[in-house]
Amino acid sequence: MKIKRELSSGLLLILPAISLFLILTYACTPVNFLNPTPTQNISHPPTTSVSLPDLVVSKVYIPSNSADLCNSQEAKPSVTVEIMNQGRGDAGAFSITINQTIHEIESGLAAGATIDMPNIQDLQLYITVDSTSNITESDEGNNIWTGTLTQPTLPSECLPTLTPAVVYQQPNFQLTGHRAKIWSVDFSKSGNMLVSGSVDDTMRLWRVQDAQLLRTMSSHPFPVLTVKFTPNQALLASGSTDGLIRLWRVSDSNLERTLQGHADWVVSIDISSNGQFLVSGGKDFTVRVWRISDGQLVQTVDEGMSAINAVAFSPDNQSIAWSEDTGTVRLRTLNGDWIHTFKPGNLPSLSIGFSPDNRLLAAGFWDGTLRIWRIEDGTLLQTLSGHNAAVSSLSFSPDGRWLVSGSWDKTLRLWDLDAASSKFIPSRILVGHTAPVNSVDISPKGDLIASAGDDNLILLWIMPKEQSKQ
């Protein structure tokens, strides 16, 4: 009994300690009252990617060692075009088109590498990389680059003698009535009348003295792109989008004759100063010569040309000239002998004209320049710059002193022939049109300039009265 009492007393002493141990152990053990979440067996498929090239124009610049522009008035800076493969894969053979000229890169281009296309002779560029779509690229939307570089600043020794400040001139008269853009204007031989042709399918005859409309000739069935008086002022010639040339009587506006032969738009016509022949140029890549008296086609020139933009008869009636979409300017005798073919660049030539003394040929180009050649030997005498857009039309004054140019930059520029240097220098900027100018003409009297454009307006400008420079 004594032993039992001692065991009982011992247990009573130990039980509190055991209880405290169990409480502490239970409190420190996390309890999950929810069902355990099973471990998911997630397998990640291997990631695969295709490394593709990405061809871009990375740089277009004029190297510091570019051509010395002091050497020649026709010299151009040499432009370098840098092509880069900024993708992660190598590119095989591909092509680059720069202003309609295709360059084949048969060696391809490794990832991260560049290649230069040097000695490009144009400041206004349209570039397509992988132009034949031979390469699959990571980005197909960055393959075209277009822009215009600034002509480099010339050293002081290259700069020409300073000329007087160019004067801005406003129009003196405004002729309204056409309901759509006007493509062509022409003074009569006497200078007393002016005719205009418009895409509103009409020609309008104006009296110059008081800027009054004499007659609206609305029997033309299609847009009128070009108009011209015959030297005797008895007939009006028109060219249209239907490919036909029509001759109209000035006296009563009746149709005299239709000349059929072009297969596309007739965009330009001119008439020989003796009134015997008409020359026409069309988008069908042909130049045609017609006899006015009976309307017979006497000559078709179709020798690998591009679309024709402008034609002109020489003052001596012995030759014809025209300008083309490829920038080519051609001069040929009426008998069919080639005189000159000029190819100063790849941008279109839109306008052309002979000086009255038959010594010079001028042409206007897409880049805003005019070029003047000496017909005798084909020498380029001058390149005139100033317009900010295509030179769409030009005209010499009857005495040959003045040259006026009309442009899609909405202005006309008047150039003065300096007697001392025999060079044309800028004289005036004629402002007043609110849209591109399509046609200009200087009156045979030498007193007025007529211009017409996309703003449906004909503007008349009084010629300067300064004495010729000696």
ZATORGU-647055 format. One record per residue (C-alpha): residue in three letters; x negated, y, z negated. Coordinates in Angstrom, 3 decimals, padded with zeros to 6 digits. Layout:
# residues N
code = ala px = X py = Y pz = Z
...
***
This chain:
# residues 470
code = met px = 000.000 py = 000.000 pz = 000.000
code = lys px = -002.762 py = 002.252 pz = -000.781
code = ile px = -004.323 py = 001.514 pz = 002.622
code = lys px = -001.004 py = 002.267 pz = 004.437
code = arg px = -000.691 py = 005.531 pz = 002.593
code = glu px = -004.210 py = 006.474 pz = 003.616
code = leu px = -003.524 py = 005.561 pz = 007.311
code = ser px = -000.317 py = 007.553 pz = 007.251
code = ser px = -002.116 py = 010.528 pz = 005.796
code = gly px = -004.854 py = 010.233 pz = 008.456
code = leu px = -002.348 py = 010.084 pz = 011.311
code = leu px = -000.588 py = 013.103 pz = 009.966
code = leu px = -003.846 py = 014.935 pz = 010.093
code = ile px = -004.742 py = 013.759 pz = 013.646
code = leu px = -001.313 py = 014.188 pz = 015.343
code = pro px = -001.379 py = 017.985 pz = 015.442
code = ala px = -004.754 py = 017.911 pz = 017.191
code = ile px = -003.509 py = 015.372 pz = 019.766
code = ser px = -000.397 py = 017.433 pz = 020.422
code = leu px = -002.456 py = 020.589 pz = 020.983
code = phe px = -004.709 py = 018.717 pz = 023.429
code = leu px = -001.736 py = 017.455 pz = 025.452
code = ile px = -000.157 py = 020.933 pz = 025.589
code = leu px = -003.352 py = 022.537 pz = 026.836
code = thr px = -003.911 py = 019.797 pz = 029.392
code = tyr px = -000.382 py = 020.089 pz = 030.763
code = ala px = -000.519 py = 023.912 pz = 030.962
code = cys px = -003.748 py = 023.810 pz = 033.003
code = thr px = -002.476 py = 021.227 pz = 035.467
code = pro px = -000.658 py = 022.735 pz = 038.592
code = val px = 002.777 py = 021.348 pz = 039.141
code = asn px = 004.291 py = 021.056 pz = 042.636
code = phe px = 008.051 py = 020.893 pz = 042.397
code = leu px = 008.405 py = 020.591 pz = 046.228
code = asn px = 007.686 py = 017.690 pz = 048.492
code = pro px = 004.107 py = 017.896 pz = 049.738
code = thr px = 003.646 py = 019.275 pz = 053.308
code = pro px = 002.121 py = 016.689 pz = 055.562
code = thr px = -001.116 py = 017.688 pz = 057.278
code = gln px = -000.559 py = 018.425 pz = 061.015
code = asn px = -002.848 py = 016.865 pz = 063.510
code = ile px = -003.462 py = 019.870 pz = 065.871
code = ser px = -005.580 py = 019.245 pz = 068.931
code = his px = -006.833 py = 022.257 pz = 071.016
code = pro px = -007.289 py = 021.483 pz = 074.699
code = pro px = -010.590 py = 022.690 pz = 076.073
code = thr px = -010.419 py = 026.214 pz = 077.629
code = thr px = -011.459 py = 026.373 pz = 081.305
code = ser px = -011.969 py = 029.576 pz = 083.422
code = val px = -013.070 py = 030.256 pz = 086.998
code = ser px = -015.785 py = 032.889 pz = 087.388
code = leu px = -014.767 py = 035.114 pz = 090.329
code = pro px = -016.632 py = 037.913 pz = 092.079
code = asp px = -015.299 py = 041.480 pz = 092.210
code = leu px = -016.678 py = 043.668 pz = 095.001
code = val px = -016.389 py = 047.458 pz = 094.615
code = val px = -017.885 py = 050.662 pz = 095.998
code = ser px = -020.012 py = 051.632 pz = 093.009
code = lys px = -021.693 py = 054.744 pz = 094.386
code = val px = -021.567 py = 057.069 pz = 097.410
code = tyr px = -024.313 py = 059.695 pz = 097.504
code = ile px = -026.701 py = 061.731 pz = 099.620
code = pro px = -030.307 py = 060.735 pz = 098.853
code = ser px = -032.682 py = 063.533 pz = 097.944
code = asn px = -034.850 py = 062.689 pz = 100.947
code = ser px = -031.928 py = 063.137 pz = 103.360
code = ala px = -032.428 py = 064.562 pz = 106.850
code = asp px = -033.861 py = 068.082 pz = 106.990
code = leu px = -030.935 py = 070.160 pz = 108.198
code = cys px = -033.285 py = 072.985 pz = 109.229
code = asn px = -034.473 py = 070.929 pz = 112.192
code = ser px = -031.214 py = 070.868 pz = 114.106
code = gln px = -027.791 py = 072.450 pz = 113.896
code = glu px = -026.313 py = 069.032 pz = 114.612
code = ala px = -028.354 py = 067.226 pz = 111.938
code = lys px = -026.255 py = 065.563 pz = 109.266
code = pro px = -027.253 py = 064.384 pz = 105.810
code = ser px = -027.726 py = 060.638 pz = 105.537
code = val px = -025.170 py = 059.121 pz = 103.154
code = thr px = -025.829 py = 055.909 pz = 101.227
code = val px = -022.965 py = 053.638 pz = 100.156
code = glu px = -023.724 py = 051.252 pz = 097.262
code = ile px = -021.657 py = 048.069 pz = 096.946
code = met px = -021.654 py = 046.158 pz = 093.648
code = asn px = -020.408 py = 042.733 pz = 092.610
code = gln px = -019.111 py = 043.558 pz = 089.147
code = gly px = -017.453 py = 040.155 pz = 088.738
code = arg px = -018.765 py = 037.037 pz = 086.996
code = gly px = -019.113 py = 034.885 pz = 090.087
code = asp px = -021.276 py = 035.108 pz = 093.205
code = ala px = -019.730 py = 036.349 pz = 096.460
code = gly px = -020.378 py = 034.665 pz = 099.763
code = ala px = -020.485 py = 036.386 pz = 103.139
code = phe px = -018.135 py = 039.353 pz = 103.446
code = ser px = -017.627 py = 042.515 pz = 105.536
code = ile px = -017.532 py = 046.246 pz = 104.837
code = thr px = -015.639 py = 048.641 pz = 107.124
code = ile px = -016.853 py = 052.251 pz = 107.044
code = asn px = -014.813 py = 054.649 pz = 109.209
code = gln px = -013.726 py = 051.903 pz = 111.614
code = thr px = -017.261 py = 050.412 pz = 111.884
code = ile px = -017.552 py = 046.860 pz = 110.525
code = his px = -020.755 py = 045.774 pz = 108.728
code = glu px = -021.229 py = 042.047 pz = 108.100
code = ile px = -023.011 py = 041.083 pz = 104.849
code = glu px = -023.915 py = 037.490 pz = 105.633
code = ser px = -026.217 py = 037.129 pz = 102.633
code = gly px = -023.345 py = 037.628 pz = 100.194
code = leu px = -023.854 py = 039.290 pz = 096.811
code = ala px = -024.705 py = 037.650 pz = 093.485
code = ala px = -022.811 py = 038.548 pz = 090.310
code = gly px = -024.070 py = 041.870 pz = 088.910
code = ala px = -026.102 py = 042.663 pz = 092.030
code = thr px = -025.813 py = 045.685 pz = 094.348
code = ile px = -026.507 py = 046.285 pz = 098.009
code = asp px = -026.986 py = 049.614 pz = 099.851
code = met px = -025.517 py = 050.640 pz = 103.186
code = pro px = -027.869 py = 053.527 pz = 104.096
code = asn px = -027.870 py = 056.125 pz = 106.869
code = ile px = -024.116 py = 056.665 pz = 107.147
code = gln px = -023.697 py = 059.833 pz = 109.209
code = asp px = -020.267 py = 060.991 pz = 108.020
code = leu px = -019.342 py = 063.080 pz = 105.008
code = gln px = -015.658 py = 062.122 pz = 105.188
code = leu px = -015.469 py = 058.397 pz = 104.486
code = tyr px = -012.865 py = 055.638 pz = 104.402
code = ile px = -014.431 py = 052.423 pz = 103.105
code = thr px = -012.898 py = 048.956 pz = 102.761
code = val px = -014.884 py = 046.235 pz = 100.977
code = asp px = -014.196 py = 042.626 pz = 102.008
code = ser px = -012.201 py = 044.106 pz = 104.889
code = thr px = -011.635 py = 040.678 pz = 106.462
code = ser px = -010.455 py = 039.139 pz = 103.129
code = asn px = -013.034 py = 036.368 pz = 103.055
code = ile px = -013.595 py = 036.536 pz = 099.291
code = thr px = -011.202 py = 035.635 pz = 096.471
code = glu px = -011.815 py = 038.292 pz = 093.810
code = ser px = -010.806 py = 038.773 pz = 090.194
code = asp px = -009.373 py = 042.183 pz = 091.186
code = glu px = -008.099 py = 042.640 pz = 094.738
code = gly px = -006.814 py = 046.157 pz = 094.071
code = asn px = -010.121 py = 048.032 pz = 094.024
code = asn px = -011.453 py = 047.327 pz = 097.519
code = ile px = -010.741 py = 050.722 pz = 099.116
code = trp px = -012.715 py = 053.940 pz = 098.593
code = thr px = -011.969 py = 057.224 pz = 100.351
code = gly px = -013.398 py = 060.673 pz = 099.825
code = thr px = -015.310 py = 063.612 pz = 101.267
code = leu px = -018.835 py = 064.510 pz = 100.186
code = thr px = -020.003 py = 068.098 pz = 099.932
code = gln px = -022.609 py = 069.268 pz = 102.421
code = pro px = -025.900 py = 069.648 pz = 100.509
code = thr px = -027.063 py = 073.156 pz = 099.736
code = leu px = -029.653 py = 074.311 pz = 102.248
code = pro px = -032.979 py = 075.848 pz = 101.216
code = ser px = -033.097 py = 079.609 pz = 101.668
code = glu px = -035.327 py = 079.289 pz = 104.718
code = cys px = -032.605 py = 077.271 pz = 106.457
code = leu px = -029.837 py = 079.775 pz = 105.869
code = pro px = -028.673 py = 081.834 pz = 108.851
code = thr px = -028.688 py = 085.595 pz = 108.886
code = leu px = -025.868 py = 086.935 pz = 106.770
code = thr px = -022.777 py = 087.922 pz = 108.712
code = pro px = -020.146 py = 090.487 pz = 107.769
code = ala px = -017.439 py = 089.358 pz = 105.365
code = val px = -014.587 py = 087.481 pz = 106.993
code = val px = -011.366 py = 089.494 pz = 107.170
code = tyr px = -007.960 py = 088.017 pz = 106.300
code = gln px = -005.161 py = 088.989 pz = 108.686
code = gln px = -001.389 py = 088.640 pz = 108.380
code = pro px = 000.901 py = 087.978 pz = 111.393
code = asn px = 002.471 py = 090.924 pz = 113.178
code = phe px = 005.610 py = 089.182 pz = 114.491
code = gln px = 007.588 py = 086.085 pz = 113.634
code = leu px = 009.803 py = 084.133 pz = 116.036
code = thr px = 012.455 py = 081.914 pz = 114.469
code = gly px = 015.080 py = 079.578 pz = 115.890
code = his px = 013.593 py = 076.101 pz = 116.178
code = arg px = 015.143 py = 073.608 pz = 113.772
code = ala px = 012.115 py = 071.293 pz = 113.503
code = lys px = 008.337 py = 071.387 pz = 113.807
code = ile px = 006.870 py = 073.032 pz = 116.897
code = trp px = 004.142 py = 071.128 pz = 118.703
code = ser px = 003.158 py = 073.488 pz = 121.522
code = val px = 003.166 py = 077.133 pz = 122.689
code = asp px = 001.908 py = 078.668 pz = 125.945
code = phe px = 001.748 py = 082.198 pz = 127.365
code = ser px = 002.760 py = 082.832 pz = 130.959
code = lys px = 000.085 py = 084.036 pz = 133.389
code = ser px = 001.308 py = 087.619 pz = 133.077
code = gly px = 001.382 py = 087.411 pz = 129.307
code = asn px = 004.962 py = 088.706 pz = 129.260
code = met px = 006.615 py = 085.414 pz = 128.303
code = leu px = 005.942 py = 082.641 pz = 125.820
code = val px = 007.336 py = 079.103 pz = 125.844
code = ser px = 007.571 py = 076.779 pz = 122.841
code = gly px = 008.297 py = 073.047 pz = 122.607
code = ser px = 009.669 py = 071.355 pz = 119.510
code = val px = 010.680 py = 067.978 pz = 118.134
code = asp px = 014.213 py = 069.418 pz = 117.911
code = asp px = 014.393 py = 068.384 pz = 121.631
code = thr px = 014.376 py = 071.980 pz = 122.885
code = met px = 012.131 py = 074.419 pz = 124.664
code = arg px = 012.581 py = 078.109 pz = 124.005
code = leu px = 011.611 py = 080.989 pz = 126.254
code = trp px = 010.604 py = 084.242 pz = 124.549
code = arg px = 009.993 py = 087.801 pz = 125.765
code = val px = 006.704 py = 088.850 pz = 124.220
code = gln px = 007.145 py = 092.633 pz = 124.390
code = asp px = 009.861 py = 092.727 pz = 121.736
code = ala px = 009.573 py = 089.139 pz = 120.386
code = gln px = 013.088 py = 088.286 pz = 121.603
code = leu px = 014.517 py = 084.901 pz = 122.560
code = leu px = 015.430 py = 084.833 pz = 126.252
code = arg px = 016.763 py = 081.288 pz = 126.548
code = thr px = 017.044 py = 077.975 pz = 124.744
code = met px = 016.475 py = 075.036 pz = 127.075
code = ser px = 018.369 py = 072.259 pz = 125.307
code = ser px = 018.719 py = 069.717 pz = 128.111
code = his px = 015.538 py = 067.891 pz = 127.087
code = pro px = 016.574 py = 064.419 pz = 125.808
code = phe px = 013.548 py = 063.785 pz = 123.571
code = pro px = 011.087 py = 065.651 pz = 121.329
code = val px = 008.871 py = 068.041 pz = 123.286
code = leu px = 005.175 py = 067.578 pz = 122.460
code = thr px = 003.475 py = 069.816 pz = 125.036
code = val px = 004.517 py = 072.693 pz = 127.343
code = lys px = 002.782 py = 074.676 pz = 130.083
code = phe px = 003.642 py = 077.410 pz = 132.614
code = thr px = 002.550 py = 077.043 pz = 136.215
code = pro px = 000.338 py = 080.002 pz = 137.264
code = asn px = 003.125 py = 081.542 pz = 139.384
code = gln px = 005.512 py = 081.302 pz = 136.400
code = ala px = 008.120 py = 079.571 pz = 138.569
code = leu px = 008.012 py = 076.263 pz = 136.699
code = leu px = 007.624 py = 074.966 pz = 133.187
code = ala px = 006.038 py = 071.565 pz = 132.563
code = ser px = 006.824 py = 069.518 pz = 129.469
code = gly px = 005.613 py = 066.214 pz = 128.041
code = ser px = 007.673 py = 064.113 pz = 125.677
code = thr px = 007.820 py = 061.044 pz = 123.452
code = asp px = 009.611 py = 059.125 pz = 126.222
code = gly px = 006.406 py = 059.084 pz = 128.297
code = leu px = 007.824 py = 061.397 pz = 131.002
code = ile px = 006.647 py = 064.750 pz = 132.318
code = arg px = 009.368 py = 067.117 pz = 133.465
code = leu px = 009.149 py = 070.223 pz = 135.631
code = trp px = 011.801 py = 072.884 pz = 134.976
code = arg px = 012.700 py = 076.013 pz = 136.928
code = val px = 012.122 py = 079.098 pz = 134.813
code = ser px = 014.803 py = 081.059 pz = 136.659
code = asp px = 017.762 py = 078.877 pz = 135.648
code = ser px = 016.275 py = 076.127 pz = 133.376
code = asn px = 017.318 py = 073.388 pz = 135.808
code = leu px = 015.223 py = 070.250 pz = 136.123
code = glu px = 013.093 py = 070.368 pz = 139.265
code = arg px = 011.236 py = 067.037 pz = 139.076
code = thr px = 010.294 py = 064.166 pz = 136.763
code = leu px = 006.819 py = 062.603 pz = 136.777
code = gln px = 006.854 py = 058.986 pz = 135.632
code = gly px = 003.827 py = 056.806 pz = 134.906
code = his px = 002.748 py = 057.001 pz = 131.275
code = ala px = 003.720 py = 054.058 pz = 129.082
code = asp px = 003.689 py = 056.004 pz = 125.802
code = trp px = 003.930 py = 059.547 pz = 124.420
code = val px = 002.636 py = 062.349 pz = 126.624
code = val px = 000.884 py = 064.543 pz = 124.076
code = ser px = -000.993 py = 067.056 pz = 126.229
code = ile px = -000.788 py = 068.602 pz = 129.703
code = asp px = -002.681 py = 071.316 pz = 131.572
code = ile px = -002.294 py = 072.858 pz = 135.017
code = ser px = -005.069 py = 073.883 pz = 137.396
code = ser px = -005.491 py = 077.621 pz = 137.877
code = asn px = -004.605 py = 077.278 pz = 141.596
code = gly px = -001.285 py = 075.668 pz = 140.615
code = gln px = -001.835 py = 072.532 pz = 142.680
code = phe px = -002.443 py = 069.851 pz = 140.045
code = leu px = -001.300 py = 068.830 pz = 136.590
code = val px = -003.370 py = 066.675 pz = 134.241
code = ser px = -001.742 py = 064.713 pz = 131.414
code = gly px = -002.987 py = 062.645 pz = 128.487
code = gly px = -001.022 py = 060.030 pz = 126.585
code = lys px = -001.059 py = 057.601 pz = 123.731
code = asp px = -001.203 py = 054.846 pz = 126.377
code = phe px = -004.984 py = 055.464 pz = 126.577
code = thr px = -004.797 py = 057.009 pz = 130.059
code = val px = -005.393 py = 060.369 pz = 131.717
code = arg px = -003.382 py = 061.050 pz = 134.874
code = val px = -003.585 py = 063.718 pz = 137.576
code = trp px = -000.439 py = 064.708 pz = 139.507
code = arg px = 000.220 py = 066.857 pz = 142.579
code = ile px = 002.787 py = 069.461 pz = 141.567
code = ser px = 004.222 py = 070.129 pz = 145.029
code = asp px = 005.697 py = 066.630 pz = 145.400
code = gly px = 005.147 py = 065.056 pz = 141.970
code = gln px = 002.840 py = 062.344 pz = 143.307
code = leu px = 000.371 py = 060.607 pz = 140.996
code = val px = -003.032 py = 061.075 pz = 142.633
code = gln px = -005.367 py = 059.654 pz = 139.983
code = thr px = -005.240 py = 057.469 pz = 136.866
code = val px = -008.259 py = 057.289 pz = 134.568
code = asp px = -008.099 py = 054.127 pz = 132.461
code = glu px = -011.629 py = 053.044 pz = 131.639
code = gly px = -011.782 py = 051.762 pz = 128.086
code = met px = -010.612 py = 054.950 pz = 126.395
code = ser px = -008.651 py = 055.266 pz = 123.167
code = ala px = -005.472 py = 057.303 pz = 122.639
code = ile px = -005.740 py = 060.753 pz = 124.252
code = asn px = -005.065 py = 063.823 pz = 122.095
code = ala px = -005.810 py = 066.784 pz = 124.388
code = val px = -006.609 py = 067.454 pz = 128.064
code = ala px = -007.860 py = 070.536 pz = 129.929
code = phe px = -008.570 py = 071.667 pz = 133.487
code = ser px = -011.810 py = 073.527 pz = 134.155
code = pro px = -011.386 py = 077.153 pz = 135.328
code = asp px = -012.935 py = 076.263 pz = 138.717
code = asn px = -010.406 py = 073.398 pz = 139.170
code = gln px = -013.244 py = 070.947 pz = 139.830
code = ser px = -013.207 py = 068.914 pz = 136.626
code = ile px = -011.064 py = 067.724 pz = 133.723
code = ala px = -011.922 py = 067.082 pz = 130.069
code = trp px = -010.172 py = 065.269 pz = 127.272
code = ser px = -010.558 py = 064.260 pz = 123.635
code = glu px = -009.749 py = 060.905 pz = 122.054
code = asp px = -008.785 py = 059.237 pz = 118.775
code = thr px = -012.252 py = 057.681 pz = 118.425
code = gly px = -013.906 py = 061.123 pz = 118.466
code = thr px = -015.096 py = 060.738 pz = 122.056
code = val px = -015.016 py = 063.785 pz = 124.338
code = arg px = -015.272 py = 063.142 pz = 128.090
code = leu px = -015.890 py = 065.378 pz = 131.106
code = arg px = -015.257 py = 064.152 pz = 134.644
code = thr px = -014.959 py = 065.700 pz = 138.094
code = leu px = -011.609 py = 065.696 pz = 139.812
code = asn px = -013.232 py = 063.443 pz = 142.427
code = gly px = -013.872 py = 060.767 pz = 139.779
code = asp px = -017.554 py = 061.300 pz = 138.906
code = trp px = -018.523 py = 061.272 pz = 135.231
code = ile px = -020.331 py = 064.402 pz = 134.016
code = his px = -020.695 py = 063.949 pz = 130.243
code = thr px = -019.472 py = 061.692 pz = 127.457
code = phe px = -019.977 py = 063.027 pz = 123.917
code = lys px = -019.562 py = 060.893 pz = 120.777
code = pro px = -020.527 py = 063.057 pz = 117.781
code = gly px = -018.746 py = 060.859 pz = 115.223
code = asn px = -015.966 py = 058.374 pz = 114.582
code = leu px = -013.266 py = 060.808 pz = 113.461
code = pro px = -010.621 py = 061.828 pz = 116.023
code = ser px = -011.047 py = 064.823 pz = 118.312
code = leu px = -007.675 py = 066.587 pz = 118.557
code = ser px = -008.248 py = 069.654 pz = 120.758
code = ile px = -010.315 py = 070.769 pz = 123.727
code = gly px = -010.877 py = 073.794 pz = 125.974
code = phe px = -013.182 py = 075.378 pz = 128.581
code = ser px = -014.649 py = 078.872 pz = 128.303
code = pro px = -013.372 py = 081.174 pz = 131.097
code = asp px = -016.809 py = 081.268 pz = 132.779
code = asn px = -016.861 py = 077.453 pz = 132.941
code = arg px = -020.149 py = 077.296 pz = 131.001
code = leu px = -018.915 py = 075.955 pz = 127.656
code = leu px = -016.737 py = 073.116 pz = 126.459
code = ala px = -015.283 py = 073.283 pz = 122.937
code = ala px = -013.574 py = 070.523 pz = 120.958
code = gly px = -011.929 py = 070.436 pz = 117.537
code = phe px = -012.233 py = 067.474 pz = 115.183
code = trp px = -010.447 py = 065.736 pz = 112.320
code = asp px = -013.064 py = 066.866 pz = 109.774
code = gly px = -012.303 py = 070.563 pz = 110.365
code = thr px = -015.287 py = 071.304 pz = 112.626
code = leu px = -015.534 py = 072.606 pz = 116.175
code = arg px = -018.370 py = 071.658 pz = 118.513
code = ile px = -019.482 py = 073.642 pz = 121.537
code = trp px = -021.527 py = 072.106 pz = 124.364
code = arg px = -023.216 py = 073.682 pz = 127.362
code = ile px = -021.660 py = 071.982 pz = 130.372
code = glu px = -024.694 py = 072.341 pz = 132.619
code = asp px = -026.876 py = 069.913 pz = 130.679
code = gly px = -024.626 py = 068.593 pz = 127.892
code = thr px = -026.598 py = 070.306 pz = 125.113
code = leu px = -024.756 py = 070.804 pz = 121.841
code = leu px = -025.088 py = 074.525 pz = 121.193
code = gln px = -023.150 py = 074.939 pz = 117.971
code = thr px = -021.071 py = 073.265 pz = 115.274
code = leu px = -018.556 py = 075.591 pz = 113.616
code = ser px = -017.397 py = 074.797 pz = 110.087
code = gly px = -014.795 py = 076.479 pz = 107.941
code = his px = -011.476 py = 074.701 pz = 108.269
code = asn px = -010.501 py = 072.334 pz = 105.468
code = ala px = -008.478 py = 069.982 pz = 107.698
code = ala px = -008.222 py = 068.836 pz = 111.309
code = val px = -008.618 py = 071.413 pz = 114.092
code = ser px = -005.457 py = 070.719 pz = 116.062
code = ser px = -005.722 py = 073.387 pz = 118.777
code = leu px = -008.105 py = 075.986 pz = 120.237
code = ser px = -008.103 py = 078.736 pz = 122.857
code = phe px = -010.669 py = 081.090 pz = 124.425
code = ser px = -009.892 py = 084.734 pz = 125.147
code = pro px = -009.867 py = 085.736 pz = 128.840
code = asp px = -013.233 py = 087.522 pz = 128.508
code = gly px = -014.819 py = 084.596 pz = 126.652
code = arg px = -015.733 py = 086.698 pz = 123.643
code = trp px = -013.246 py = 085.177 pz = 121.221
code = leu px = -012.397 py = 081.628 pz = 120.255
code = val px = -009.361 py = 080.927 pz = 118.078
code = ser px = -008.768 py = 077.628 pz = 116.292
code = gly px = -005.630 py = 076.347 pz = 114.583
code = ser px = -005.755 py = 073.777 pz = 111.823
code = trp px = -003.683 py = 071.495 pz = 109.650
code = asp px = -005.061 py = 073.523 pz = 106.720
code = lys px = -002.273 py = 076.043 pz = 107.636
code = thr px = -004.690 py = 078.715 pz = 108.911
code = leu px = -006.122 py = 080.060 pz = 112.143
code = arg px = -009.734 py = 081.150 pz = 112.423
code = leu px = -011.051 py = 083.675 pz = 114.900
code = trp px = -014.672 py = 083.279 pz = 116.017
code = asp px = -016.614 py = 086.132 pz = 117.648
code = leu px = -019.357 py = 085.547 pz = 120.231
code = asp px = -022.378 py = 087.500 pz = 119.031
code = ala px = -024.177 py = 088.989 pz = 122.037
code = ala px = -027.601 py = 088.966 pz = 120.368
code = ser px = -027.647 py = 085.284 pz = 119.411
code = ser px = -025.093 py = 083.932 pz = 121.906
code = lys px = -023.498 py = 082.148 pz = 118.940
code = phe px = -019.927 py = 082.235 pz = 117.701
code = ile px = -019.679 py = 083.664 pz = 114.188
code = pro px = -016.626 py = 083.706 pz = 111.870
code = ser px = -014.641 py = 086.904 pz = 112.200
code = arg px = -011.141 py = 086.505 pz = 110.758
code = ile px = -008.922 py = 084.053 pz = 108.926
code = leu px = -005.297 py = 084.342 pz = 110.015
code = val px = -002.892 py = 083.394 pz = 107.223
code = gly px = 000.883 py = 083.199 pz = 107.353
code = his px = 001.887 py = 079.641 pz = 108.157
code = thr px = 003.194 py = 077.558 pz = 105.255
code = ala px = 002.574 py = 074.194 pz = 106.943
code = pro px = 000.030 py = 072.648 pz = 109.345
code = val px = -000.644 py = 074.587 pz = 112.558
code = asn px = -000.216 py = 072.490 pz = 115.714
code = ser px = -000.813 py = 074.909 pz = 118.603
code = val px = -002.548 py = 078.216 pz = 119.347
code = asp px = -002.896 py = 080.270 pz = 122.532
code = ile px = -004.482 py = 083.628 pz = 123.396
code = ser px = -002.514 py = 085.764 pz = 125.850
code = pro px = -004.021 py = 086.253 pz = 129.343
code = lys px = -003.896 py = 089.951 pz = 128.510
code = gly px = -006.228 py = 089.291 pz = 125.581
code = asp px = -004.068 py = 091.277 pz = 123.182
code = leu px = -002.122 py = 088.595 pz = 121.250
code = ile px = -002.508 py = 085.192 pz = 119.658
code = ala px = 000.512 py = 082.865 pz = 119.380
code = ser px = 000.599 py = 079.991 pz = 116.898
code = ala px = 003.171 py = 077.359 pz = 115.944
code = gly px = 003.401 py = 074.635 pz = 113.353
code = asp px = 005.282 py = 072.283 pz = 111.088
code = asp px = 007.061 py = 075.209 pz = 109.373
code = asn px = 009.260 py = 075.650 pz = 112.526
code = leu px = 007.762 py = 079.117 pz = 113.056
code = ile px = 005.986 py = 080.920 pz = 115.884
code = leu px = 003.718 py = 083.707 pz = 114.662
code = leu px = 002.175 py = 086.446 pz = 116.825
code = trp px = -001.088 py = 088.129 pz = 115.855
code = ile px = -002.640 py = 091.270 pz = 117.366
code = met px = -006.229 py = 090.727 pz = 118.493
code = pro px = -009.011 py = 092.840 pz = 116.928
code = lys px = -009.972 py = 096.068 pz = 118.668
code = glu px = -013.691 py = 096.170 pz = 117.716
code = gln px = -016.237 py = 096.805 pz = 120.381
code = ser px = -018.311 py = 093.834 pz = 121.471
code = lys px = -021.611 py = 093.463 pz = 119.580
code = gln px = -024.681 py = 094.396 pz = 121.621
***
